[in-house]
Amino acid sequence: MQELPIINPISSEEIRVKKPNWLRVKLPIGEEYKHVRNLVDTHKLHTICESGNCPNMGECWGAGTATFMILGNICTRSCGFCAVATGRPEAVDWDEPQRVAEAIHLMKVKHAVLTSVDRDELEDGGSIIWYNTIKAVRALNPDTTMETLIPDFRGEWHNLQRIIDAHPEVVSHNLETVERLTKKVRIQAKYHRSLEVIRRLKDGGMRTKSGIMLGLGEEKEEVLASMQSLVDNGCDVLTLGQYLQPTPKHLPVVRFVHPDEFEMYREEGYKMGFGHVESGPLVRSSYHAEKHLKNN
């Protein structure tokens, strides 16, 4: 039975808009997908692919890649866009770094992507597990390159320094949205703090990356301004993708951005000086991540 649109008389932003044809994705199938599925289950690993309801999971897992989420699957923050569960996380699992390294070894991953929930209740913000995981992956998989999609560590820069010290090939921290919408979209985050994360990473010699979601009510001029702010703070790689509402409790989609507009942002991004830009409706932070190691 087809679901009828729900209209909120208080705010036009609450109108549920119909998903366009260009957002259709293939169902996850195939032997390689099953292989990755079994490895994730056997090693009791968490992936942002599942926890974030990523539309590209079938494509990526079918290619033998996955984005591992460390530090559990319960986040201390309650962002309005994110499908990851919010609550009281379990105790830190100090064996997790080795399990992740072993899974990457079994999968024969050439470029590994790691991310995590926010662990604001921890004094180190989870940065020690981050450091240990990067080192464990590198020790067991010396030919594997890494991208790490990290939190802001509440602006406690000694914790961020652990990431810099571990020196993965790419370090990503997502801006997620424009400045005007940050308080609504990322309740416990700060727009300029995220920009400072990028700047400090760049000052530390990192190849830097960030991502922005579209369709939350932002204006084109605001997107371009955020892109320019990222370039000004040393961001090398940018991803732009369509926001998709994970559950009725999350922020609604205000509009579905046409692929032509995504292409315009891609072109403008290169004019601004980004080394690499991924821009399209189904683009997510780790989509085609292996391409982000070098400038085009």
Summary of the structure (lengths in Angstrom):
residues: 296
radius of gyration: 18.4
end to end distance: 46.3
largest distance: 57.2
contacts: 950
relative contact order: 0.13
helix: 40%
strand: 14%
